[in-house]
């Protein structure tokens, strides 16, 4: 990753990026991925600048060439800051394990989603039906209750 100064205009950034890419290629680096992260605010001022153009590169190079690439980036006038991180190389076995783990996690997520789906849509309770009484039947029931309980 490297940061270009904000003194460059939007039109000059691609040209500066191309120069840095060519410098890296000339020093034995093969660029596999390049991402423009855009103009962002710096965490702290660098050379009295508050902003910078961030670029992320993924490259492959021989370990003996990394010191040379680091010194080239340090001496480049357009680069405010840079950082080289060495990614560990994964073996085929490690890659296969990670893919199997991702597949198992995906299956578990699908099972959880399927298990939670029925509980969300619980059946609605059916309304309790009360038998409707005719006025005559209602009158008889009231009289019966009053006869059984004279204090009411």
N, C-alpha and C positions, 0 to 999 in steps of 0.2 A: 504494500500500500504506500502511496505517496501523496503529498499535498502540494498543489500548485498555488502560487501567490494570487491574491485577488487583483493585483495590478494588471493581470491579463484580461482582455475582453473575452466575451463569449465566443467571438470568432477566432481568437488566437489560441484558445484552449486545445482544439483538435490538433493544430500544428505542433504545439508544445508536447502534447501526448504522443504524437507520431515520432518526434525526435527522441523522446525517452524510450519508446518502444524499439526504435532502431538501435539506440545505444545498448539496450539489453540484448537484442539479437546479435549484435556485433561481438558481444562478450560471451557468447555461448549459451544464452538462455532461450528456451522455446516457450513462448507464451501460449498457454492453453485456455485461459479465461481472462476476459477483461470487462470490468464493470465500472461505469461512470456513476459515482454516487452524488455528483452535483456539487453545488456551492453550499457549504455549511459553515456554521459558526464554530470557531475554534474554542477549545476548552479554556485556553488562556492566550493572551496576545503573543504572537511570534513576529519579531521584527516590526512591531507596532501595527500589525495587521490583526483584525478580528475575525476575518473570514478566509476561507481557502477552498480550492476545487479539489475534492477527494477523488482518487482513482484507486481501484483495487485490481491487482493483477495476480493471476495464478500462473506460475511458470515452473518449468522443470529445467534443472541445470545440474551439472556435475558438482559435487560438494567442493571440489578444489576451485571452482569458478565463483563460488559465492562471495569470497573475500574481494575479488576483483569487481563483481557486480555491486557490492556494497560501497566500495570506494568510488566507483563511477557515479552512483546515485548521490553520494555525499558531495562530490565535486560539481554536479550539475547545477547550473545557475538558476534554473527554473524550479527546482525542487526545494520547498521550504523544509519539509520533514519527510522521512521515509522509514519504513520498518520492514524487515525481512523476517518471516517466520517459516521455519522448516517444519513441514507436515510429516508425520511419521508415515512410512510406506506400509500399507496394509497387505498382508499376505492373502492368497486366494481363500484360505481356510477362514480367516477373519471376516472377509467379505461375505462368504457363504453363511457364516453364523449370524451376521447382522441382518442379512436378508431373511433368514429363517425366523429370527426374533421379530422382525417387522411384520412378517406374515402371521405369526401367532398373535401378536398384539392386535392386528386388524381383525382377526377372527373373534377375539375376545370382545372387541368393541362392538362388532356386529351382533354377537350373542347378547351383550348387555342391552343394546338398543332394542333387540327383539323382545327381551324379557320385560323391559320397561314399557313397551308400547301397549300391551293389554291392560296394565294397571292404570294407565292414564285414562282410558276410555271405559270406566266402570259402568255397568248397566244401571239405568235409572230405576229407582224403586217404583213399582206400580202403585197407583193410588188405591187406598183401601175403600172398598165399596160398602156403603152402609145401606141396609135395606130401607126403602122408603115405606113409611106407614101412612095409611089413610087416616083421616081425622077421627074416624070412629074407633080404629084400633088404638090410636094414641090416647084417646079419652079413656078407654078400658084399662090401659096400662097405668095411667095416672091414678085412677080409682083404686086399682089393686094395690098400688104402692101406699096410698093413703090409708087403706084398710089395714094393711100389715103394720104400719107405723102411725099410730094415732097422734103422736106428738108433733108431727110435721105440719 
